[in-house]
Amino acid sequence: MKNQDTAGTETSVRLPEDHQRRLEKAQAMGGPRKLDARREHGKLNVRERIDRLMDDGTFRESGVFVTSAVPADKDKTPADGKITGSGEINGRRSIVVGYDFTVKGSSSSPMSNKKMSHFKALSAGTGTPLVYLNESTGIRMPDAMGGTGMGNANSRTRFLRKRESPWAAAAFGYCFGSAAWHTMISDFAVFTKGSVLAVSSPGLVSRATGQNVDEQELGGWKVHADVTGYADAVAKDDEEAVDLIRRFLSYMPNHNGELPPVAEVPAGSGDRGAEINEIVPESRTQTYDVRKVIECIADIDSVFPLKARYGKSLVTCLARINGQSVGIIANNPMFKGGALDAAACDKATALLVLCDSYNIPVVMLADQPGFLIGLEAERSKVAGKIINWMNALSLVTVPKLAVTMRKNYGQAFINMGGGGTADATAGWWTTEVSFMDPTSAVSVVHGVDPEAEPELYAEKLAEMSKGTSAYDVAGVYGFEQVIDPADTREFIINALADQYNARTSGIGEHNLSMWPTGY
């Protein structure tokens, strides 16, 4: 091809060479100095994160030539700070939006938002999982300041979440603005140690309030793992965070119109049932770690904890049983005796929302003394959290299975699958069920002091303990079966087989698909 220059002479232009030059410039990110600095701090750049996320050689980038619409920034904003495209994760088509912190702190502009909006719509329209690799200083101020910048915004459905396809997010470093919103709105969020997620940066908060604000106290990873519960997982570094996203997606279907993939069952799965009787003490007042019971029930190496540092009296996780993805809600007597507080309620509701949205059956393992009571509990809005959990449980249309282990008391009996809220139920032959722990009931009903009147106390305790066995519950068909603890896995497998018969597809109605995030 010939091209006329300003002097009137003809020069040859080699299009392939010109294209390659432009491509290299667009893919250069923030340049060698910034990239080297990240490497020295042990952080991957955005393209390295994407390479680790996607199967080798499958990533297809779109929008690589996008830059800021502000003329002065065109040469300073390769890809406008966001890397977007599609590829495969574990052999399945997936979409990724990666924030490039080396380009103006990955601040968001109308152009980068346009790219992200395109891929969000593509994910919903095609039934493809979406991954956000988040790290940003927030919005790009010059693009947003003034009435023109704000008036040009088009956010009618920007943060609408219908949960058509699974979303997963990682919070790396600073996450302000859309990086925070996309983390919050995802089905799974992993925070790297050292990351900070907040509405505004510590500097802005300090200037606005006149107080020195520590970034980790404001929105550090520990805050979100231990206090808010927004962190579904915590990773020691970038590599582990990406690997956790890949693993999370392996339990998920591509979209809500299909069942999750069935995995091969590792040899030896199901051989540990007898260990349950050794793990769980007969006395209901002795503690044990229910996570060990879950490991005995689930397929080998299939348990994937969610919110492990939050609401510790309740365990929530994904797992596989006989190759099938399940969500597990289990009381853990190791913490607060298994009593359920506001955090545990939120945690249970989050698991129900996830499972209902993506056709994953729910397994509940109950061993609890009831809901936590007292001043702190009430001020943490536990009453509202309890009813949220109950409401969510009533709306779930995927199979719900409930096994009562040692004890199951009060309103929490309903929340943990009792009273007809589960589709299949069983009780261990050692279990006790009542409105209240009989030892507490004696004091409430009769006002007997066990130390002052031991004989009367024993008599009244015997009265209050009548009719509380698993066989009494089964006698009114509150339990379908009374089982040996060692047979728990077998009960779950057979109950699931009953639910997925030849006349049902296993696809739920997704009543919780628009349940709000961050509640």
C-alpha positions in Angstrom: 0.0 0.0 0.0 1.2 3.5 -0.9 0.7 6.5 1.4 1.3 10.2 0.5 3.4 12.2 3.0 3.3 15.9 3.6 6.1 16.6 1.2 4.3 14.9 -1.6 6.5 11.9 -1.8 5.2 8.3 -1.5 6.2 6.1 1.4 5.6 2.4 1.9 3.5 1.4 5.0 3.7 -2.2 6.2 0.4 -2.8 7.9 1.5 -5.9 9.8 4.4 -4.1 11.3 2.3 -1.0 12.2 -0.3 -3.3 13.8 2.4 -5.1 15.9 3.8 -1.8 17.0 0.4 -0.6 18.1 -0.4 -3.9 19.8 2.9 -3.9 21.8 2.2 -0.3 22.9 -1.4 -1.2 24.0 -0.2 -4.3 25.9 2.7 -2.5 27.6 0.6 -1.6 30.7 2.3 1.0 32.9 5.8 0.4 31.5 8.9 -1.5 32.8 9.5 0.6 35.9 6.1 0.0 37.4 6.0 -3.6 36.4 9.4 -4.2 38.0 8.3 -2.5 41.2 5.3 -4.9 41.4 7.5 -7.9 40.8 9.8 -6.8 43.6 6.8 -6.7 46.0 5.8 -10.2 45.0 2.7 -9.1 43.1 1.6 -10.3 39.7 0.6 -7.8 37.1 -2.8 -8.0 35.6 -1.8 -10.0 32.5 0.1 -12.5 34.7 -3.0 -12.9 36.8 -5.1 -13.6 33.7 -2.5 -16.1 32.4 -2.8 -18.0 35.6 -6.6 -17.8 35.6 -7.2 -19.0 32.1 -6.2 -22.3 30.6 -2.9 -22.1 28.6 -3.3 -20.3 25.2 -7.1 -19.8 25.5 -7.3 -16.1 26.4 -8.7 -13.8 23.7 -8.5 -10.1 24.5 -11.0 -7.5 23.4 -10.7 -3.8 23.7 -6.9 -3.8 23.7 -6.8 -0.6 21.7 -9.1 1.4 23.9 -7.6 4.5 25.6 -9.0 7.4 27.6 -11.2 9.8 25.7 -9.3 12.7 27.2 -6.8 13.8 24.6 -4.1 14.5 27.1 -4.3 10.9 28.5 -4.5 8.9 25.2 -0.8 8.0 25.3 -0.8 7.3 29.0 -3.7 4.9 29.2 -3.0 1.6 27.3 -6.2 -0.5 27.3 -7.5 2.3 29.6 -6.4 0.4 32.6 -8.8 -2.6 32.1 -7.9 -5.9 30.4 -11.1 -7.7 29.2 -11.7 -10.8 27.2 -12.7 -14.5 27.2 -11.0 -17.8 27.4 -11.4 -21.2 29.2 -11.1 -22.1 32.8 -10.9 -25.8 33.5 -12.0 -26.3 29.9 -15.1 -24.2 30.1 -15.7 -20.8 28.4 -15.3 -17.9 30.9 -15.0 -14.1 30.8 -12.5 -12.0 32.7 -12.2 -8.3 33.6 -8.8 -7.5 35.0 -7.8 -4.2 36.6 -4.4 -2.9 35.6 -3.1 -0.9 38.6 0.0 0.3 36.7 -2.2 2.5 34.4 -3.4 5.4 36.5 -4.2 3.1 39.4 -6.7 1.3 37.2 -9.1 4.2 37.8 -12.3 3.9 35.9 -13.4 6.1 33.0 -16.3 6.1 30.6 -14.2 4.1 28.1 -13.1 1.3 30.5 -16.6 1.2 31.9 -17.9 0.7 28.4 -15.6 -2.4 28.0 -16.7 -3.8 31.4 -20.4 -3.3 30.7 -20.1 -5.1 27.4 -18.6 -8.2 29.0 -21.1 -8.1 31.9 -23.9 -8.2 29.3 -22.1 -10.9 27.3 -21.9 -13.1 30.4 -25.6 -12.8 31.1 -26.6 -13.2 27.5 -24.5 -16.3 26.8 -24.5 -18.0 30.2 -20.8 -17.7 30.8 -19.1 -17.3 34.2 -17.5 -13.9 34.8 -14.3 -13.2 36.9 -13.2 -9.8 38.2 -9.6 -9.4 39.1 -9.9 -6.2 41.1 -7.4 -3.5 42.2 -8.2 0.1 41.7 -8.0 3.6 43.2 -11.6 4.2 42.2 -13.1 6.6 39.6 -10.8 8.8 37.4 -11.6 12.2 38.8 -11.0 14.4 35.8 -13.5 12.3 33.8 -16.2 12.5 36.5 -16.0 15.9 38.0 -18.7 18.5 37.3 -22.2 18.2 36.1 -21.3 17.0 32.7 -19.3 14.0 34.0 -22.0 13.0 36.4 -24.9 13.7 34.0 -23.3 11.5 31.3 -23.4 8.5 33.6 -25.5 5.5 32.5 -25.8 3.2 35.5 -29.5 2.1 35.2 -28.5 -1.6 35.4 -24.8 -1.4 36.0 -24.9 -3.1 39.3 -28.1 -5.2 38.8 -27.4 -8.7 39.9 -29.8 -11.5 38.6 -27.3 -14.3 39.1 -27.8 -15.7 35.6 -24.2 -16.9 35.6 -21.6 -17.3 38.4 -19.4 -14.3 39.2 -16.1 -14.6 41.1 -13.8 -11.8 42.2 -10.4 -11.3 43.8 -9.5 -8.2 45.8 -5.8 -7.4 45.3 -4.3 -4.4 47.0 -6.5 -1.3 47.1 -10.1 -1.8 46.0 -12.1 1.4 45.9 -14.9 2.5 43.6 -16.0 -0.1 41.0 -13.4 -2.6 42.2 -15.2 -2.6 45.6 -18.6 -2.8 44.0 -17.7 -5.7 41.7 -16.2 -7.6 44.6 -19.3 -7.1 46.7 -21.7 -8.1 44.0 -19.9 -11.4 43.1 -20.9 -14.8 44.2 -17.4 -15.6 45.5 -14.9 -13.0 46.8 -11.3 -13.9 47.8 -9.1 -11.2 49.5 -5.4 -11.4 49.4 -3.6 -10.6 52.7 -2.7 -6.9 52.7 -5.7 -6.0 50.5 -8.0 -3.1 51.4 -11.6 -2.7 50.3 -13.6 0.4 51.3 -16.0 3.0 49.9 -13.3 5.6 49.9 -9.5 5.6 50.3 -8.0 6.2 53.8 -6.6 9.5 52.6 -10.0 10.8 51.5 -11.6 9.5 54.7 -8.9 11.2 56.8 -9.4 14.6 55.0 -13.2 14.3 55.3 -13.3 13.4 59.0 -10.2 15.1 60.3 -9.0 11.8 61.8 -6.0 9.7 60.9 -7.4 6.5 59.5 -5.4 3.3 59.3 -6.1 1.5 56.0 -6.3 -1.9 57.5 -8.7 -0.8 60.2 -10.8 0.9 57.6 -11.3 -2.0 55.2 -8.4 -4.4 55.5 -8.7 -8.1 54.6 -9.0 -9.1 58.3 -12.0 -6.7 58.7 -13.8 -8.4 55.8 -12.8 -11.9 56.8 -13.6 -11.6 60.5 -16.1 -8.7 61.0 -18.1 -8.0 57.8 -18.0 -11.5 56.4 -17.6 -10.2 52.9 -14.5 -12.3 52.3 -15.5 -15.8 51.3 -11.8 -16.8 51.4 -8.4 -15.3 52.2 -5.3 -16.0 50.1 -1.7 -15.6 51.1 -0.7 -14.2 47.7 -1.9 -13.4 44.1 -1.3 -16.9 42.9 -3.4 -18.6 45.6 -6.2 -16.1 45.0 -6.4 -17.0 41.4 -6.2 -20.7 42.1 -9.1 -20.4 44.6 -11.3 -18.7 41.9 -10.6 -21.6 39.5 -11.5 -24.1 42.2 -14.7 -22.2 43.2 -15.9 -22.2 39.6 -15.4 -26.0 39.3 -18.4 -26.5 41.7 -20.6 -24.2 39.6 -22.6 -24.7 36.4 -21.9 -22.3 33.5 -25.3 -20.7 34.1 -28.4 -21.2 36.1 -30.1 -23.2 33.4 -27.9 -26.2 33.9 -26.7 -28.5 36.7 -23.2 -28.2 38.1 -20.7 -30.7 36.5 -20.4 -34.1 38.2 -16.8 -35.0 39.1 -15.2 -38.3 39.3 -15.4 -39.8 42.8 -11.9 -40.3 44.3 -11.1 -43.8 45.4 -11.8 -44.3 49.1 -14.5 -41.7 49.4 -17.1 -43.0 51.8 -14.7 -45.3 53.7 -14.5 -43.0 56.7 -18.1 -43.2 58.0 -17.2 -45.2 61.1 -14.8 -42.4 62.2 -17.7 -40.2 62.9 -18.6 -42.1 66.0 -15.0 -41.5 67.2 -15.1 -37.8 66.4 -18.4 -36.9 68.0 -18.6 -37.4 71.8 -21.8 -38.9 73.1 -22.3 -36.2 75.7 -24.0 -33.2 74.1 -22.0 -30.8 76.3 -18.6 -32.0 75.0 -17.2 -30.1 72.0 -15.8 -31.4 68.7 -15.0 -29.9 65.3 -17.8 -30.5 62.8 -15.4 -29.9 60.0 -13.9 -33.3 60.7 -17.4 -34.9 60.3 -17.8 -33.1 57.0 -14.5 -34.5 55.7 -15.8 -38.0 56.5 -19.1 -37.4 54.6 -17.8 -35.6 51.5 -15.7 -37.0 48.7 -12.0 -36.9 49.4 -10.3 -33.5 49.1 -13.6 -31.9 47.9 -14.5 -29.6 50.8 -14.2 -25.9 49.9 -14.8 -23.6 52.9 -16.7 -20.4 52.6 -16.4 -17.5 55.1 -14.3 -19.7 57.4 -13.2 -16.9 59.7 -16.7 -15.4 60.1 -19.5 -16.6 62.2 -17.5 -19.6 63.4 -20.3 -21.4 65.2 -21.6 -22.3 61.8 -19.7 -23.9 59.0 -20.6 -23.3 55.4 -18.8 -24.9 52.5 -19.1 -26.4 49.0 -18.3 -30.0 48.7 -18.9 -33.0 46.5 -20.8 -36.1 47.6 -20.7 -39.0 45.1 -19.3 -36.5 42.6 -22.2 -34.1 42.9 -21.8 -30.5 44.1 -23.6 -29.7 47.4 -23.7 -26.8 49.8 -23.3 -27.7 53.4 -24.5 -25.8 56.5 -23.3 -27.3 59.8 -23.3 -26.2 63.4 -19.8 -26.3 65.0 -19.8 -26.9 68.8 -16.1 -25.9 68.8 -17.3 -22.2 68.8 -19.9 -20.8 71.2 -21.1 -24.4 71.7 -22.7 -24.2 68.3 -25.1 -21.4 69.3 -26.1 -19.3 66.3 -25.4 -15.5 66.3 -26.2 -12.8 63.8 -23.1 -13.6 61.8 -24.0 -17.2 61.5 -27.4 -16.3 60.3 -26.0 -14.1 57.5 -23.6 -16.9 56.6 -26.3 -19.5 56.3 -28.5 -17.1 54.2 -25.5 -16.4 51.8 -25.0 -20.2 51.3 -28.7 -20.7 50.6 -28.7 -17.8 48.0 -25.7 -19.3 46.2 -27.2 -22.8 46.1 -30.6 -21.8 45.1 -29.2 -19.6 42.3 -27.1 -22.3 40.7 -29.0 -25.6 41.2 -26.9 -26.9 44.1 -28.6 -29.0 46.7 -28.3 -28.0 50.4 -27.2 -30.4 53.2 -27.8 -29.2 56.8 -26.0 -30.9 59.7 -27.6 -29.8 63.0 -26.0 -29.9 66.4 -27.0 -26.6 68.2 -28.4 -25.3 71.5 -30.4 -22.5 69.8 -29.8 -18.9 68.9 -27.4 -16.8 70.9 -29.3 -14.4 73.2 -28.4 -11.3 75.2 -27.6 -7.6 74.7 -24.9 -8.0 72.1 -27.0 -10.5 70.1 -30.1 -8.2 70.0 -28.0 -5.1 69.1 -26.5 -7.1 66.2 -30.1 -7.4 64.8 -30.2 -11.2 65.4 -34.0 -11.2 65.3 -34.1 -9.8 61.7 -31.2 -12.1 60.7 -33.1 -15.2 61.9 -36.2 -14.3 59.9 -34.1 -13.5 56.8 -32.7 -17.0 57.1 -36.1 -18.5 57.6 -37.5 -16.6 54.6 -34.6 -17.6 52.4 -35.0 -21.3 53.4 -38.7 -21.2 52.5 -37.9 -19.8 49.1 -35.2 -22.4 48.2 -36.4 -24.8 45.5 -33.3 -27.0 45.1 -33.3 -30.2 47.2 -32.7 -29.6 51.0 -31.6 -32.4 53.2 -31.3 -32.2 57.0 -29.5 -34.5 59.4 -29.8 -33.9 63.1 -26.7 -35.1 64.9 -26.6 -34.7 68.7 -29.1 -32.0 69.5 -31.5 -29.6 67.9 -33.4 -27.1 70.0 -35.9 -24.3 69.6 -36.5 -22.0 66.6 -33.1 -23.0 65.3 -34.6 -26.5 64.7 -36.7 -24.9 62.0 -33.8 -23.0 60.5 -31.7 -26.1 60.4 -34.2 -28.1 58.3 -36.7 -29.2 60.9 -40.5 -28.7 60.9 -40.9 -29.6 57.3 -38.4 -27.0 55.9 -36.3 -29.8 54.4 -37.2 -32.3 51.7 -35.6 -35.3 53.4 -34.7 -35.7 57.1 -32.9 -38.1 59.3 -31.7 -38.1 62.9 -28.8 -39.9 64.4 -30.0 -42.5 66.9 -28.2 -40.5 69.7 -29.9 -37.2 69.0 -32.1 -35.1 71.3 -34.7 -32.6 70.0 -36.9 -30.2 72.1 -37.9 -26.6 72.3 -35.2 -26.0 74.9 -32.2 -27.9 76.4 -34.0 -29.8 79.3 -31.4 -28.6 81.8 -32.4 -25.0 81.0 -36.0 -25.8 80.8 -36.1 -27.2 84.4 -34.8 -23.8 85.7 -37.2 -21.8 83.5 -40.4 -23.9 84.2 -39.8 -25.0 87.8 -37.2 -22.6 89.1 -35.2 -25.4 90.7 -31.6 -24.9 91.8 -29.7 -28.1 91.0 -27.2 -27.4 93.8 -29.8 -26.5 96.5 -32.3 -29.2 95.5 -30.5 -31.9 93.7 -33.1 -34.6 94.1 -36.0 -32.4 92.9 -33.9 -31.2 90.1 -33.1 -34.7 88.9 -36.8 -35.6 89.1 -37.9 -32.5 87.0 -35.0 -33.1 84.6 -36.2 -36.6 83.9 -39.7 -35.2 83.2 -38.4 -32.5 80.9 -36.2 -35.1 79.0 -39.1 -37.4 78.1 -40.1 -37.6 74.5 -36.9 -35.9 73.2 -35.3 -38.8 71.4 -34.8 -39.3 67.6 -37.4 -42.1 67.8 -40.0 -39.7 69.3 -39.4 -37.3 66.4 -39.6 -40.2 63.9 -42.8 -41.3 65.6 -44.6 -38.3 64.3 -42.6 -38.4 61.0 -40.5 -35.4 61.9 -37.6 -37.6 60.8 -38.0 -39.9 57.9 -35.2 -42.1 59.2 -33.2 -42.8 62.3 -29.6 -43.7 61.3 -26.3 -44.7 62.6 -23.9 -41.7 62.3 -21.6 -43.9 60.2 -24.4 -44.1 57.6 -24.8 -40.3 57.1 -23.1 -40.2 53.7 -25.2 -43.1 52.5 -28.4 -41.4 53.6 -27.5 -38.2 51.7 -26.6 -40.0 48.5 -29.9 -42.0 48.5 -31.9 -38.9 49.5 -30.4 -36.9 46.6 -31.2 -39.8 44.2 -34.8 -39.6 45.4 -35.0 -35.9 44.6 -33.5 -36.2 41.1 -35.8 -38.7 39.6 -36.7 -39.2 35.9 -39.5 -36.6 36.0 -37.5 -33.7 37.4 -34.6 -31.8 35.8 -33.0 -30.6 39.0 -33.2 -27.0 37.8 -34.6 -24.8 40.6 -36.9 -21.8 40.3 -34.1 -19.4 41.5 -36.4 -17.5 43.9 -33.3 -16.1 45.6 -31.4 -15.1 42.5 -32.1 -11.4 43.1 -31.6 -11.5 46.9 -29.5 -8.4 47.8 -25.8 -8.8 48.3 -23.9 -7.5 51.3 -26.9 -7.8 53.7 
